[in-house]
Amino acid sequence: MGGSALHVTPLSANEVMSKSLPATPMTQQLVLLGAASEHLGVLAAVAAKPLPDTQVTLVAAQPYTLPGPLLPGFIAGHTTLDDCTIALQLLVERAGARWMQLGIARLDIAQQTVHLSDGSALAYDWLSIANGLAGNRDQVELALPGAREHALFVHPVEPFAALWPRVAALGDQRPLRLTVMGHDAHAIEIAMAVRHRLPQAAVTLLCGAVSPVADFPAPVRQQLLLALKKRGVTVLQDHALAIHADTVELGCGASLACDVVLLADRTELPAWLSQSGLEQDGHGEMAVDASLRSTSHGKVFGVRSSDASSRTGTLLFRNLHAALTDKPLLAPSLPVMPLHLMSCGDRTAMATWGQYSAQGRWVWWLKDWLERRQMSRYSG
């Protein structure tokens, strides 16, 4: 699928721009901050249907991206890193876009300017933010002392994916004690994937004050807890106060012996976003309306990590197209119960729909087929 993703020779921003900058002058500048799946979908859609009189620029520091839903399969050892990564260069060129392979230093909403890590500035007419679960490690360290030194941040996934093979190799040499911190479905998938890859390890899911996937209906929660128990993952409903070299200090006063901590849910907004002046919602993310437009700045669109899906990506492109052509924005279709597909570490998975759930090898094959189909859209 991703084939040669890790073998792409990184290009400088100027080199990429020179390869993909259209010859005709453009009247509008659309800047995409981040290489989350929704922006990959925008680039694929632009390749098929170019936006009129618009220069599209992607800002992403990594030469490739790894969609979050594919991470558990990689952790479990079912796929290689090449299998689940998407090289950005070809996708950008197909879209006729520019690619700034740089980090983001500051976002000046008043001046409609993105300041980049090399000191340059990028002006925009329209801005879209979909940077996935990029974290603010300084803020996490304040809330959880020792996190920077003693824990592995699962997000952003690209640096984590480069480090995970070292942990797995260590676990092949001796039994490890691993703690996955998180309470959502993604954290559960990661915990079961770790357990599958390292069957001799002691794996604990530290889920905080709430039960895992507390927002799921009770029958589904029960099935997920049974799946964790069946695979030997210990669920600990407590929160961490601090992380040390070989222990996690718990809120109850006890210490959890641990060799490796995986932070699956401690992200916090990156500083450039939290300090931008964009209105935030009650969950610490950028506040957007039903059309994915910022509730405080009309020239800015965005996707919250909690809303990320293929349907959201489609809506984002359609509304960016509408905004650029001065047409009414679209609201999402009538809400339906979402179908969740969660891998269970081994080559089985669970499908949940409302209060109903089913699990087995066939669900895993369905999930794998859907993911391969989506990957082919970006790398084909």
RAFEN-V802863 format. One record per run of one state. SS is the DSSP state (~ for helix, > for strand, _ for the rest). FROM is the first residue (numbers start at 0). LEN is the number of residues. Records with the same first field share a line. If there is no record, write none. Layout:
# RAFEN-V802863
SS=FROM-LEN + FROM-LEN
This chain:
# RAFEN-V802863
_=0-4 + 7-5 + 20-7 + 33-3 + 48-5 + 59-4 + 65-2 + 76-9 + 94-3 + 100-3 + 108-4 + 116-4 + 123-2 + 129-7 + 143-1 + 145-1 + 153-3 + 173-3 + 181-3 + 197-4 + 206-11 + 230-2 + 236-3 + 243-3 + 250-4 + 257-2 + 263-7 + 274-5 + 280-5 + 286-1 + 288-4 + 294-5 + 302-2 + 307-2 + 324-14 + 343-5 + 353-2 + 379-1
~=4-3 + 12-8 + 36-12 + 67-9 + 87-7 + 136-7 + 146-4 + 156-17 + 184-13 + 217-13 + 270-4 + 304-3 + 309-15 + 360-19
>=27-6 + 53-6 + 63-2 + 85-2 + 97-3 + 103-5 + 112-4 + 120-3 + 125-4 + 144-1 + 150-3 + 176-5 + 201-5 + 232-4 + 239-4 + 246-4 + 254-3 + 259-4 + 279-1 + 285-1 + 287-1 + 292-2 + 299-3 + 338-5 + 348-5 + 355-5
